[in-house]
Amino acid sequence: MPSTPQSHAEPSLQTSPPTQSITEAVVAAVTETSGTKPTTPLYEAIDPDALESLYQHGSPTVSFEYAGQHVTIAPDRTITVSNQ
């Protein structure tokens, strides 16, 4: 049976909205996806205080690259991590 190519890559990981801080959830999601804790601090990819503030006062969609992964945080705080 021939396989059909997918038009987009599936996410490596998609989490439920976190109960911890959004920055802790991002690091945990990237760690789970890669199998190891990132050696690069999150602040080298994005301002953690600004990220926390965004999700305390609003509901944006934020995407950025961190530790070799593409991270997207949805308005409902769901985090999707995929390989670059």
N, C-alpha and C positions, 0 to 999 in steps of 0.2 A: 504494500500500500504506500503510495508516494506521500511524503510529508509536505505540508504547506508551510511556506515561510511565514513567520509572524511579522507584522508590520511594525511592531514596537517590542522592546525588551520588557519582560515582566520585572516588577520591583524585586530586589533581593529580600527586602523586609518591609512590612508595613505594620506599624504598631497601633494599638488602640490609644485613645487619648490618655496621656500619662497622668498619674496622680502625683508624681514628684514634679520638681521644677522642670521647665521645658529644656533647659541646658543639660540637666542630668539625664533627661530622657534621650536627648540627641546623642550624647556620649554613649549611653547604654545601647542604643539602637545601632550605632556605628560599630561598637564593640561586638555585638551579637552578629552583625553581618560579616565582619572581617575575621572574627574568631580571636582577636587580640585587642587590648585596649589601645587606642590611638596614642602614638608617641608625640604627636603635635598637639599643643594645647588648643582648645576650642577658640580662645581669643585671637589666635592667629588667622582664623577663618572668618570670624564674625564677632561683633561685640556682644558678649554674654549678657551684660546689663541691659543693653538696648533690646536684645531678643526677649528677655524676661518681661521687660516693660511693654513691648508690643502685645504679648499674649495676656497681660494683666489688664490692659486697657482697650483691646480691640481684637479683631479677628482677621488679620491679613493672611495671605499665602506668602511664605518666604521660602526661597530656594537658594542654596549655596553649596559650594564644594568644601568638603572637610575630610581629611585623611584618606584621600583617594576615592571618596564616595560622593555621590550627588545626593544631597539631603533636601527634602521638601517637607515643610510643615504646613498642614492645611488649616483653615479657619477653625475646625473643630479640635485642633491640636493633635491630629493624627500625623504621625511621622512616617515618611516613606524614604528608605535608603536604597539606592541602586548603584551598581558599579558604573564608573565613568566610561 
